[in-house]
């Protein structure tokens, strides 16, 4: 067996392995178990996707095609295109982005829980 792909982490490796398996090639992830040994850090290049020797060229071609994949149509591209998106409202105030709304809501919920807990102790 030969290495077809050097992954950043176990999830990346599994994604590529599944891609190759879906295309009829036998692929294995090796080294994913090493991540636990170094805690939250990456596995330092130890996670790899292996394929049979005779499938190496085809596997590399599939991975390259997947990496160079383009959007199917312009509507899909617009979903991920942030250029030209104006976060300003008519009032001139910046619009809250989704993550700001989530953080504000989370803070409010935590505050309510803390007040409720303090009242229960009394």
KOLKOLLUM-103949 format. One record per residue: chain; residue number from 1; x negated, z negated, y of N, C-alpha, C, O in turn. Coordinates in Angstrom, 3 decimals, decimal comma. Example, Ala and Ser with C-alpha at 12.3 -4.5 7.8 and 13.67 -1.06 7.14 Angstrom:
BEGIN
@chain=A n=1 nxx=-13,190 nzz=-7,800 nyy=-5,690 caxx=-12,300 cazz=-7,800 cayy=-4,500 cxx=-13,200 czz=-7,800 cyy=-3,300 oxx=-14,236 ozz=-8,465 oyy=-3,319
@chain=A n=2 nxx=-12,850 nzz=-7,080 nyy=-2,250 caxx=-13,670 cazz=-7,140 cayy=-1,060 cxx=-12,900 czz=-7,870 cyy=0,030 oxx=-13,409 ozz=-8,039 oyy=1,138
END
This chain:
BEGIN
@chain=A n=1 nxx=-0,849 nzz=0,000 nyy=-1,184 caxx=0,000 cazz=0,000 cayy=0,000 cxx=-0,887 czz=0,000 cyy=1,238 oxx=-2,021 ozz=-0,478 oyy=1,229
@chain=A n=2 nxx=-0,312 nzz=0,564 nyy=2,312 caxx=-1,056 cazz=0,654 cayy=3,567 cxx=-0,196 czz=0,141 cyy=4,718 oxx=1,032 ozz=0,112 oyy=4,641
@chain=A n=3 nxx=-0,887 nzz=-0,264 nyy=5,794 caxx=-0,200 cazz=-0,787 cayy=6,970 cxx=0,338 czz=0,375 cyy=7,796 oxx=-0,405 ozz=1,265 oyy=8,212
@chain=A n=4 nxx=1,657 nzz=0,343 nyy=8,025 caxx=2,290 cazz=1,389 cayy=8,825 cxx=2,552 czz=0,917 cyy=10,250 oxx=2,698 ozz=1,730 oyy=11,163
@chain=A n=5 nxx=2,610 nzz=-0,411 nyy=10,436 caxx=2,982 cazz=-0,922 cayy=11,766 cxx=2,454 czz=-2,333 cyy=11,944 oxx=2,613 ozz=-3,179 oyy=11,064
@chain=A n=6 nxx=1,826 nzz=-2,587 nyy=13,085 caxx=1,388 cazz=-3,934 cayy=13,470 cxx=2,454 czz=-4,480 cyy=14,412 oxx=2,663 ozz=-3,936 oyy=15,496
@chain=A n=7 nxx=3,120 nzz=-5,543 nyy=14,010 caxx=4,248 cazz=-6,071 cayy=14,776 cxx=3,820 czz=-7,203 cyy=15,695 oxx=2,814 ozz=-7,874 oyy=15,466
@chain=A n=8 nxx=4,621 nzz=-7,396 nyy=16,750 caxx=4,387 cazz=-8,511 cayy=17,665 cxx=4,837 czz=-9,830 cyy=17,045 oxx=4,222 ozz=-10,871 oyy=17,276
@chain=A n=9 nxx=5,908 nzz=-9,782 nyy=16,260 caxx=6,441 cazz=-10,982 cayy=15,631 cxx=7,254 czz=-10,574 cyy=14,409 oxx=7,380 ozz=-9,386 oyy=14,112
@chain=A n=10 nxx=7,803 nzz=-11,550 nyy=13,706 caxx=8,536 cazz=-11,298 cayy=12,467 cxx=9,816 czz=-10,494 cyy=12,710 oxx=10,204 ozz=-9,681 oyy=11,872
@chain=A n=11 nxx=10,463 nzz=-10,716 nyy=13,838 caxx=11,700 cazz=-9,979 cayy=14,138 cxx=11,388 czz=-8,506 cyy=14,352 oxx=12,086 ozz=-7,642 oyy=13,823
@chain=A n=12 nxx=10,360 nzz=-8,218 nyy=15,111 caxx=9,933 cazz=-6,845 cayy=15,352 cxx=9,585 czz=-6,166 cyy=14,024 oxx=9,981 ozz=-5,025 oyy=13,786
@chain=A n=13 nxx=8,851 nzz=-6,861 nyy=13,168 caxx=8,458 cazz=-6,310 cayy=11,872 cxx=9,674 czz=-6,030 cyy=10,991 oxx=9,744 ozz=-4,991 oyy=10,334
@chain=A n=14 nxx=10,621 nzz=-6,950 nyy=10,980 caxx=11,806 cazz=-6,768 cayy=10,152 cxx=12,633 czz=-5,580 cyy=10,635 oxx=13,186 ozz=-4,832 oyy=9,829
@chain=A n=15 nxx=12,714 nzz=-5,412 nyy=11,939 caxx=13,434 cazz=-4,278 cayy=12,511 cxx=12,818 czz=-2,959 cyy=12,038 oxx=13,539 ozz=-2,053 oyy=11,621
@chain=A n=16 nxx=11,508 nzz=-2,849 nyy=12,102 caxx=10,819 cazz=-1,631 cayy=11,670 cxx=10,939 czz=-1,449 cyy=10,163 oxx=11,145 ozz=-0,333 oyy=9,687
@chain=A n=17 nxx=10,811 nzz=-2,532 nyy=9,414 caxx=10,969 cazz=-2,451 cayy=7,965 cxx=12,353 czz=-1,936 cyy=7,587 oxx=12,485 ozz=-1,078 oyy=6,714
@chain=A n=18 nxx=13,373 nzz=-2,456 nyy=8,238 caxx=14,744 cazz=-1,998 cayy=7,977 cxx=14,904 czz=-0,527 cyy=8,346 oxx=15,562 ozz=0,226 oyy=7,629
@chain=A n=19 nxx=14,304 nzz=-0,116 nyy=9,464 caxx=14,351 cazz=1,283 cayy=9,883 cxx=13,753 czz=2,184 cyy=8,803 oxx=14,333 ozz=3,213 oyy=8,456
@chain=A n=20 nxx=12,599 nzz=1,795 nyy=8,277 caxx=11,940 cazz=2,597 cayy=7,247 cxx=12,745 czz=2,593 cyy=5,946 oxx=12,898 ozz=3,630 oyy=5,301
@chain=A n=21 nxx=13,254 nzz=1,426 nyy=5,569 caxx=14,069 cazz=1,349 cayy=4,352 cxx=15,327 czz=2,208 cyy=4,481 oxx=15,734 ozz=2,858 oyy=3,517
@chain=A n=22 nxx=15,942 nzz=2,216 nyy=5,662 caxx=17,133 cazz=3,035 cayy=5,892 cxx=16,823 czz=4,523 cyy=5,801 oxx=17,715 ozz=5,330 oyy=5,540
@chain=A n=23 nxx=15,560 nzz=4,889 nyy=6,016 caxx=15,149 cazz=6,284 cayy=5,920 cxx=14,570 czz=6,622 cyy=4,544 oxx=13,915 ozz=7,651 oyy=4,377
@chain=A n=24 nxx=14,811 nzz=5,762 nyy=3,571 caxx=14,426 cazz=6,035 cayy=2,186 cxx=13,004 czz=5,681 cyy=1,813 oxx=12,541 ozz=6,071 oyy=0,741
@chain=A n=25 nxx=12,297 nzz=4,955 nyy=2,658 caxx=10,929 cazz=4,549 cayy=2,348 cxx=10,912 czz=3,075 cyy=1,974 oxx=11,627 ozz=2,269 oyy=2,570
@chain=A n=26 nxx=10,096 nzz=2,724 nyy=0,989 caxx=9,930 cazz=1,321 cayy=0,641 cxx=8,990 czz=0,688 cyy=1,657 oxx=7,862 ozz=1,146 oyy=1,837
@chain=A n=27 nxx=9,455 nzz=-0,359 nyy=2,316 caxx=8,635 cazz=-1,043 cayy=3,321 cxx=8,760 czz=-2,546 cyy=3,136 oxx=9,829 ozz=-3,055 oyy=2,798
@chain=A n=28 nxx=7,665 nzz=-3,245 nyy=3,359 caxx=7,617 cazz=-4,702 cayy=3,249 cxx=7,009 czz=-5,310 cyy=4,501 oxx=6,103 ozz=-4,743 oyy=5,112
@chain=A n=29 nxx=7,530 nzz=-6,488 nyy=4,874 caxx=6,940 cazz=-7,271 cayy=5,959 cxx=6,010 czz=-8,287 cyy=5,309 oxx=6,397 ozz=-9,008 oyy=4,390
@chain=A n=30 nxx=4,803 nzz=-8,330 nyy=5,794 caxx=3,839 cazz=-9,314 cayy=5,284 cxx=3,239 czz=-10,059 cyy=6,472 oxx=2,958 ozz=-9,467 oyy=7,514
@chain=A n=31 nxx=3,047 nzz=-11,356 nyy=6,299 caxx=2,421 cazz=-12,180 cayy=7,323 cxx=3,413 czz=-12,900 cyy=8,213 oxx=3,005 ozz=-13,644 oyy=9,105
@chain=A n=32 nxx=4,715 nzz=-12,699 nyy=7,997 caxx=5,714 cazz=-13,362 cayy=8,842 cxx=5,672 czz=-14,874 cyy=8,665 oxx=5,945 ozz=-15,618 oyy=9,607
@chain=A n=33 nxx=5,340 nzz=-15,325 nyy=7,484 caxx=5,269 cazz=-16,763 cayy=7,221 cxx=4,142 czz=-17,443 cyy=7,987 oxx=4,130 ozz=-18,668 oyy=8,110
@chain=A n=34 nxx=3,199 nzz=-16,667 nyy=8,501 caxx=2,074 cazz=-17,232 cayy=9,246 cxx=2,483 czz=-17,774 cyy=10,612 oxx=1,776 ozz=-18,602 oyy=11,187
@chain=A n=35 nxx=3,615 nzz=-17,314 nyy=11,134 caxx=4,023 cazz=-17,744 cayy=12,465 cxx=4,254 czz=-19,246 cyy=12,523 oxx=3,913 ozz=-19,872 oyy=13,526
@chain=A n=36 nxx=4,810 nzz=-19,832 nyy=11,503 caxx=5,076 cazz=-21,266 cayy=11,505 cxx=3,811 czz=-22,095 cyy=11,589 oxx=3,840 ozz=-23,225 oyy=12,075
@chain=A n=37 nxx=2,707 nzz=-21,549 nyy=11,123 caxx=1,450 cazz=-22,286 cayy=11,111 cxx=0,876 czz=-22,470 cyy=12,505 oxx=0,082 ozz=-23,382 oyy=12,736
@chain=A n=38 nxx=1,271 nzz=-21,612 nyy=13,431 caxx=0,720 cazz=-21,711 cayy=14,778 cxx=1,796 czz=-22,100 cyy=15,788 oxx=1,628 ozz=-21,894 oyy=16,990
@chain=A n=39 nxx=2,877 nzz=-22,651 nyy=15,310 caxx=3,935 cazz=-23,135 cayy=16,196 cxx=4,675 czz=-22,010 cyy=16,877 oxx=5,040 ozz=-21,022 oyy=16,240
@chain=A n=40 nxx=4,900 nzz=-22,156 nyy=18,178 caxx=5,670 cazz=-21,166 cayy=18,932 cxx=4,848 czz=-19,940 cyy=19,289 oxx=5,399 ozz=-18,936 oyy=19,741
@chain=A n=41 nxx=3,563 nzz=-20,007 nyy=19,097 caxx=2,709 cazz=-18,876 cayy=19,452 cxx=2,912 czz=-17,726 cyy=18,475 oxx=3,416 ozz=-17,915 oyy=17,368
@chain=A n=42 nxx=2,522 nzz=-16,559 nyy=18,892 caxx=2,613 cazz=-15,388 cayy=18,017 cxx=1,668 czz=-15,555 cyy=16,840 oxx=0,776 ozz=-16,403 oyy=16,865
@chain=A n=43 nxx=1,860 nzz=-14,766 nyy=15,836 caxx=1,057 cazz=-14,892 cayy=14,623 cxx=-0,301 czz=-14,203 cyy=14,752 oxx=-0,963 ozz=-13,952 oyy=13,744
@chain=A n=44 nxx=-0,713 nzz=-13,900 nyy=15,954 caxx=-2,024 cazz=-13,341 cayy=16,241 cxx=-2,298 czz=-12,067 cyy=15,461 oxx=-3,386 ozz=-11,898 oyy=14,911
@chain=A n=45 nxx=-1,329 nzz=-11,174 nyy=15,406 caxx=-1,519 cazz=-9,886 cayy=14,759 cxx=-1,421 czz=-9,902 cyy=13,255 oxx=-1,764 ozz=-8,911 oyy=12,610
@chain=A n=46 nxx=-0,965 nzz=-10,992 nyy=12,675 caxx=-0,896 cazz=-11,083 cayy=11,226 cxx=0,382 czz=-10,503 cyy=10,640 oxx=0,462 ozz=-10,328 oyy=9,424
@chain=A n=47 nxx=1,374 nzz=-10,201 nyy=11,449 caxx=2,626 cazz=-9,664 cayy=10,943 cxx=2,530 czz=-8,143 cyy=10,927 oxx=2,349 ozz=-7,504 oyy=11,964
@chain=A n=48 nxx=2,656 nzz=-7,574 nyy=9,724 caxx=2,499 cazz=-6,137 cayy=9,555 cxx=3,594 czz=-5,608 cyy=8,636 oxx=4,159 ozz=-6,338 oyy=7,821
@chain=A n=49 nxx=3,877 nzz=-4,310 nyy=8,793 caxx=4,803 cazz=-3,633 cayy=7,898 cxx=3,971 czz=-2,718 cyy=7,011 oxx=3,202 ozz=-1,890 oyy=7,497
@chain=A n=50 nxx=4,139 nzz=-2,882 nyy=5,701 caxx=3,387 cazz=-2,128 cayy=4,725 cxx=4,295 czz=-1,124 cyy=4,032 oxx=5,468 ozz=-1,402 oyy=3,786
@chain=A n=51 nxx=3,747 nzz=0,044 nyy=3,719 caxx=4,468 cazz=1,075 cayy=2,964 cxx=3,560 czz=1,597 cyy=1,857 oxx=2,357 ozz=1,340 oyy=1,851
@chain=A n=52 nxx=4,157 nzz=2,337 nyy=0,914 caxx=3,365 cazz=2,970 cayy=-0,146 cxx=2,394 czz=3,974 cyy=0,475 oxx=2,690 ozz=4,579 oyy=1,505
@chain=A n=53 nxx=1,241 nzz=4,143 nyy=-0,158 caxx=0,194 cazz=5,025 cayy=0,360 cxx=0,717 czz=6,414 cyy=0,699 oxx=0,407 ozz=6,962 oyy=1,758
@chain=A n=54 nxx=1,509 nzz=6,980 nyy=-0,202 caxx=1,986 cazz=8,354 cayy=-0,011 cxx=3,026 czz=8,475 cyy=1,104 oxx=3,309 ozz=9,583 oyy=1,557
@chain=A n=55 nxx=3,600 nzz=7,352 nyy=1,555 caxx=4,633 cazz=7,360 cayy=2,605 cxx=4,085 czz=7,053 cyy=3,998 oxx=4,841 ozz=7,034 oyy=4,969
@chain=A n=56 nxx=2,784 nzz=6,815 nyy=4,103 caxx=2,212 cazz=6,350 cayy=5,365 cxx=2,450 czz=7,325 cyy=6,519 oxx=2,890 ozz=6,907 oyy=7,590
@chain=A n=57 nxx=2,172 nzz=8,601 nyy=6,325 caxx=2,343 cazz=9,565 cayy=7,416 cxx=3,806 czz=9,672 cyy=7,847 oxx=4,102 ozz=9,709 oyy=9,041
@chain=A n=58 nxx=4,713 nzz=9,720 nyy=6,881 caxx=6,137 cazz=9,803 cayy=7,205 cxx=6,606 czz=8,536 cyy=7,922 oxx=7,395 ozz=8,612 oyy=8,865
@chain=A n=59 nxx=6,123 nzz=7,370 nyy=7,479 caxx=6,504 cazz=6,097 cayy=8,101 cxx=6,038 czz=6,054 cyy=9,551 oxx=6,793 ozz=5,650 oyy=10,436
@chain=A n=60 nxx=4,802 nzz=6,468 nyy=9,794 caxx=4,289 cazz=6,468 cayy=11,170 cxx=5,075 czz=7,430 cyy=12,051 oxx=5,295 ozz=7,153 oyy=13,230
@chain=A n=61 nxx=5,493 nzz=8,546 nyy=11,492 caxx=6,300 cazz=9,506 cayy=12,235 cxx=7,665 czz=8,922 cyy=12,592 oxx=8,148 ozz=9,105 oyy=13,709
@chain=A n=62 nxx=8,283 nzz=8,225 nyy=11,647 caxx=9,594 cazz=7,601 cayy=11,885 cxx=9,481 czz=6,530 cyy=12,966 oxx=10,320 ozz=6,456 oyy=13,863
@chain=A n=63 nxx=8,447 nzz=5,704 nyy=12,878 caxx=8,242 cazz=4,643 cayy=13,872 cxx=7,981 czz=5,248 cyy=15,250 oxx=8,495 ozz=4,750 oyy=16,252
@chain=A n=64 nxx=7,196 nzz=6,304 nyy=15,307 caxx=6,913 cazz=6,955 cayy=16,587 cxx=8,184 czz=7,568 cyy=17,178 oxx=8,441 ozz=7,434 oyy=18,375
@chain=A n=65 nxx=8,974 nzz=8,238 nyy=16,344 caxx=10,234 cazz=8,818 cayy=16,821 cxx=11,167 czz=7,734 cyy=17,343 oxx=11,841 ozz=7,919 oyy=18,357
@chain=A n=66 nxx=11,202 nzz=6,607 nyy=16,649 caxx=12,065 cazz=5,497 cayy=17,064 cxx=11,592 czz=4,943 cyy=18,415 oxx=12,407 ozz=4,628 oyy=19,283
@chain=A n=67 nxx=10,288 nzz=4,829 nyy=18,579 caxx=9,733 cazz=4,307 cayy=19,824 cxx=9,939 czz=5,240 cyy=21,004 oxx=9,992 ozz=4,792 oyy=22,149
@chain=A n=68 nxx=10,055 nzz=6,531 nyy=20,733 caxx=10,240 cazz=7,518 cayy=21,795 cxx=11,691 czz=7,939 cyy=21,967 oxx=11,983 ozz=8,896 oyy=22,684
@chain=A n=69 nxx=12,592 nzz=7,232 nyy=21,318 caxx=14,013 cazz=7,604 cayy=21,373 cxx=14,509 czz=7,579 cyy=22,820 oxx=14,115 ozz=6,725 oyy=23,615
@chain=A n=70 nxx=15,371 nzz=8,524 nyy=23,136 caxx=15,927 cazz=8,636 cayy=24,478 cxx=17,406 czz=8,279 cyy=24,442 oxx=18,010 ozz=8,181 oyy=23,374
@chain=A n=71 nxx=17,976 nzz=8,088 nyy=25,623 caxx=19,398 cazz=7,836 cayy=25,715 cxx=20,170 czz=9,070 cyy=25,271 oxx=19,730 ozz=10,201 oyy=25,479
@chain=A n=72 nxx=21,316 nzz=8,842 nyy=24,663 caxx=22,127 cazz=9,954 cayy=24,168 cxx=22,717 czz=10,751 cyy=25,319 oxx=22,704 ozz=11,981 oyy=25,292
@chain=A n=73 nxx=23,227 nzz=10,075 nyy=26,311 caxx=23,795 cazz=10,776 cayy=27,457 cxx=23,550 czz=9,973 cyy=28,727 oxx=23,075 ozz=8,839 oyy=28,675
@chain=A n=74 nxx=23,870 nzz=10,556 nyy=29,836 caxx=23,597 cazz=9,927 cayy=31,128 cxx=24,423 czz=8,671 cyy=31,356 oxx=23,974 ozz=7,762 oyy=32,056
@chain=A n=75 nxx=25,631 nzz=8,597 nyy=30,777 caxx=26,457 cazz=7,398 cayy=30,943 cxx=25,754 czz=6,184 cyy=30,354 oxx=25,756 ozz=5,110 oyy=30,954
@chain=A n=76 nxx=25,147 nzz=6,353 nyy=29,170 caxx=24,418 cazz=5,246 cayy=28,555 cxx=23,209 czz=4,856 cyy=29,391 oxx=22,899 ozz=3,672 oyy=29,519
@chain=A n=77 nxx=22,532 nzz=5,830 nyy=29,955 caxx=21,353 cazz=5,550 cayy=30,762 cxx=21,721 czz=4,702 cyy=31,969 oxx=20,972 ozz=3,801 oyy=32,347
@chain=A n=78 nxx=22,869 nzz=4,983 nyy=32,576 caxx=23,298 cazz=4,241 cayy=33,759 cxx=23,540 czz=2,763 cyy=33,464 oxx=23,411 ozz=1,926 oyy=34,357
@chain=A n=79 nxx=23,890 nzz=2,435 nyy=32,222 caxx=24,109 cazz=1,038 cayy=31,853 cxx=22,843 czz=0,204 cyy=31,995 oxx=22,907 ozz=-0,993 oyy=32,274
@chain=A n=80 nxx=21,690 nzz=0,847 nyy=31,802 caxx=20,429 cazz=0,120 cayy=31,815 cxx=19,593 czz=0,404 cyy=33,048 oxx=18,479 ozz=-0,105 oyy=33,173
@chain=A n=81 nxx=20,113 nzz=1,202 nyy=33,951 caxx=19,378 cazz=1,585 cayy=35,141 cxx=19,734 czz=0,653 cyy=36,293 oxx=20,871 ozz=0,654 oyy=36,764
@chain=A n=82 nxx=18,766 nzz=-0,142 nyy=36,749 caxx=18,998 cazz=-1,068 cayy=37,862 cxx=18,614 czz=-0,458 cyy=39,200 oxx=18,869 ozz=-1,056 oyy=40,246
@chain=A n=83 nxx=18,011 nzz=0,711 nyy=39,185 caxx=17,598 cazz=1,322 cayy=40,441 cxx=18,826 czz=1,737 cyy=41,225 oxx=19,768 ozz=2,305 oyy=40,672
@chain=A n=84 nxx=18,810 nzz=1,459 nyy=42,480 caxx=19,920 cazz=1,842 cayy=43,338 cxx=21,099 czz=0,895 cyy=43,254 oxx=22,098 ozz=1,104 oyy=43,943
@chain=A n=85 nxx=21,015 nzz=-0,149 nyy=42,424 caxx=22,120 cazz=-1,093 cayy=42,332 cxx=22,024 czz=-2,059 cyy=43,504 oxx=20,998 ozz=-2,709 oyy=43,703
@chain=A n=86 nxx=23,069 nzz=-2,145 nyy=44,255 caxx=23,083 cazz=-2,978 cayy=45,448 cxx=23,754 czz=-4,306 cyy=45,125 oxx=24,937 ozz=-4,345 oyy=44,788
@chain=A n=87 nxx=23,004 nzz=-5,381 nyy=45,226 caxx=23,560 cazz=-6,697 cayy=44,960 cxx=24,193 czz=-7,305 cyy=46,205 oxx=24,628 ozz=-8,456 oyy=46,173
@chain=A n=88 nxx=24,252 nzz=-6,566 nyy=47,282 caxx=24,838 cazz=-7,065 cayy=48,512 cxx=26,340 czz=-6,808 cyy=48,541 oxx=26,796 ozz=-5,728 oyy=48,165
@chain=A n=89 nxx=27,097 nzz=-7,786 nyy=48,982 caxx=28,523 cazz=-7,608 cayy=49,162 cxx=28,774 czz=-7,170 cyy=50,595 oxx=27,843 ozz=-7,096 oyy=51,398
@chain=A n=90 nxx=30,017 nzz=-6,882 nyy=50,914 caxx=30,359 cazz=-6,436 cayy=52,261 cxx=30,052 czz=-7,505 cyy=53,301 oxx=29,777 ozz=-7,175 oyy=54,455
@chain=A n=91 nxx=30,093 nzz=-8,770 nyy=52,921 caxx=29,865 cazz=-9,848 cayy=53,873 cxx=28,390 czz=-10,019 cyy=54,224 oxx=28,046 ozz=-10,783 oyy=55,126
@chain=A n=92 nxx=27,516 nzz=-9,301 nyy=53,504 caxx=26,087 cazz=-9,446 cayy=53,768 cxx=25,464 czz=-10,554 cyy=52,934 oxx=24,243 ozz=-10,711 oyy=52,949
@chain=A n=93 nxx=26,267 nzz=-11,332 nyy=52,203 caxx=25,754 cazz=-12,376 cayy=51,323 cxx=25,345 czz=-11,748 cyy=49,995 oxx=26,048 ozz=-10,872 oyy=49,492
@chain=A n=94 nxx=24,232 nzz=-12,173 nyy=49,421 caxx=23,849 cazz=-11,618 cayy=48,130 cxx=24,854 czz=-12,021 cyy=47,052 oxx=25,346 ozz=-13,149 oyy=47,024
@chain=A n=95 nxx=25,140 nzz=-11,075 nyy=46,175 caxx=26,063 cazz=-11,331 cayy=45,064 cxx=25,354 czz=-12,199 cyy=44,031 oxx=24,156 ozz=-12,034 oyy=43,797
@chain=A n=96 nxx=26,091 nzz=-13,130 nyy=43,409 caxx=25,498 cazz=-13,942 cayy=42,358 cxx=25,289 czz=-13,084 cyy=41,131 oxx=26,188 ozz=-12,369 oyy=40,688
@chain=A n=97 nxx=24,114 nzz=-13,167 nyy=40,601 caxx=23,828 cazz=-12,444 cayy=39,368 cxx=24,373 czz=-13,269 cyy=38,207 oxx=24,571 ozz=-14,475 oyy=38,358
@chain=A n=98 nxx=24,619 nzz=-12,652 nyy=37,053 caxx=25,214 cazz=-13,377 cayy=35,923 cxx=24,453 czz=-14,631 cyy=35,521 oxx=25,077 ozz=-15,650 oyy=35,226
@chain=A n=99 nxx=23,107 nzz=-14,587 nyy=35,500 caxx=22,362 cazz=-15,773 cayy=35,086 cxx=22,514 czz=-16,915 cyy=36,098 oxx=22,482 ozz=-18,085 oyy=35,716
@chain=A n=100 nxx=22,679 nzz=-16,586 nyy=37,375 caxx=22,901 cazz=-17,633 cayy=38,374 cxx=24,262 czz=-18,288 cyy=38,161 oxx=24,389 ozz=-19,506 oyy=38,286
@chain=A n=101 nxx=25,262 nzz=-17,504 nyy=37,844 caxx=26,597 cazz=-18,035 cayy=37,583 cxx=26,574 czz=-18,947 cyy=36,367 oxx=27,190 ozz=-20,013 oyy=36,380
@chain=A n=102 nxx=25,871 nzz=-18,540 nyy=35,315 caxx=25,783 cazz=-19,356 cayy=34,110 cxx=25,078 czz=-20,671 cyy=34,404 oxx=25,526 ozz=-21,726 oyy=33,955
@chain=A n=103 nxx=23,983 nzz=-20,622 nyy=35,150 caxx=23,259 cazz=-21,854 cayy=35,483 cxx=24,106 czz=-22,782 cyy=36,347 oxx=24,113 ozz=-23,994 oyy=36,135
@chain=A n=104 nxx=24,813 nzz=-22,224 nyy=37,311 caxx=25,677 cazz=-23,039 cayy=38,170 cxx=26,774 czz=-23,697 cyy=37,357 oxx=27,048 ozz=-24,886 oyy=37,519
@chain=A n=105 nxx=27,402 nzz=-22,923 nyy=36,482 caxx=28,464 cazz=-23,467 cayy=35,636 cxx=27,926 czz=-24,533 cyy=34,699 oxx=28,560 ozz=-25,571 oyy=34,514
@chain=A n=106 nxx=26,766 nzz=-24,292 nyy=34,108 caxx=26,157 cazz=-25,271 cayy=33,204 cxx=25,849 czz=-26,569 cyy=33,937 oxx=26,111 ozz=-27,655 oyy=33,419
@chain=A n=107 nxx=25,294 nzz=-26,461 nyy=35,140 caxx=24,989 cazz=-27,643 cayy=35,929 cxx=26,259 czz=-28,444 cyy=36,214 oxx=26,264 ozz=-29,669 oyy=36,097
@chain=A n=108 nxx=27,326 nzz=-27,752 nyy=36,587 caxx=28,585 cazz=-28,416 cayy=36,881 cxx=29,133 czz=-29,127 cyy=35,650 oxx=29,612 ozz=-30,257 oyy=35,752
@chain=A n=109 nxx=29,070 nzz=-28,488 nyy=34,503 caxx=29,572 cazz=-29,092 cayy=33,257 cxx=28,765 czz=-30,332 cyy=32,910 oxx=29,334 ozz=-31,352 oyy=32,521
@chain=A n=110 nxx=27,449 nzz=-30,258 nyy=33,046 caxx=26,593 cazz=-31,422 cayy=32,757 cxx=26,921 czz=-32,563 cyy=33,708 oxx=26,990 ozz=-33,721 oyy=33,296
@chain=A n=111 nxx=27,121 nzz=-32,239 nyy=34,968 caxx=27,468 cazz=-33,256 cayy=35,955 cxx=28,780 czz=-33,934 cyy=35,598 oxx=28,875 ozz=-35,159 oyy=35,673
@chain=A n=112 nxx=29,779 nzz=-33,181 nyy=35,217 caxx=31,081 cazz=-33,745 cayy=34,836 cxx=30,932 czz=-34,636 cyy=33,607 oxx=31,528 ozz=-35,711 oyy=33,553
@chain=A n=113 nxx=30,149 nzz=-34,210 nyy=32,623 caxx=29,934 cazz=-35,021 cayy=31,416 cxx=29,237 czz=-36,321 cyy=31,762 oxx=29,595 ozz=-37,369 oyy=31,225
@chain=A n=114 nxx=28,245 nzz=-36,280 nyy=32,651 caxx=27,534 cazz=-37,500 cayy=33,032 cxx=28,458 czz=-38,472 cyy=33,761 oxx=28,408 ozz=-39,677 oyy=33,515
@chain=A n=115 nxx=29,296 nzz=-37,959 nyy=34,648 caxx=30,245 cazz=-38,824 cayy=35,360 cxx=31,230 czz=-39,428 cyy=34,377 oxx=31,529 ozz=-40,620 oyy=34,448
@chain=A n=116 nxx=31,734 nzz=-38,621 nyy=33,465 caxx=32,679 cazz=-39,104 cayy=32,461 cxx=32,043 czz=-40,174 cyy=31,581 oxx=32,680 ozz=-41,181 oyy=31,272
@chain=A n=117 nxx=30,787 nzz=-39,963 nyy=31,173 caxx=30,069 cazz=-40,951 cayy=30,349 cxx=29,853 czz=-42,255 cyy=31,101 oxx=29,965 ozz=-43,335 oyy=30,521
@chain=A n=118 nxx=29,538 nzz=-42,157 nyy=32,408 caxx=29,347 cazz=-43,364 cayy=33,225 cxx=30,653 czz=-44,130 cyy=33,340 oxx=30,651 ozz=-45,360 oyy=33,306
@chain=A n=119 nxx=31,764 nzz=-43,426 nyy=33,475 caxx=33,057 cazz=-44,099 cayy=33,575 cxx=33,449 czz=-44,765 cyy=32,267 oxx=34,113 ozz=-45,802 oyy=32,288
@chain=A n=120 nxx=33,066 nzz=-44,211 nyy=31,148 caxx=33,384 cazz=-44,814 cayy=29,855 cxx=32,613 czz=-46,112 cyy=29,632 oxx=33,104 ozz=-47,008 oyy=28,946
@chain=A n=121 nxx=31,424 nzz=-46,225 nyy=30,196 caxx=30,608 cazz=-47,436 cayy=30,041 cxx=31,172 czz=-48,595 cyy=30,850 oxx=30,904 ozz=-49,754 oyy=30,533
@chain=A n=122 nxx=31,939 nzz=-48,307 nyy=31,873 caxx=32,458 cazz=-49,353 cayy=32,757 cxx=33,626 czz=-50,043 cyy=32,153 oxx=34,188 ozz=-50,953 oyy=32,762
END
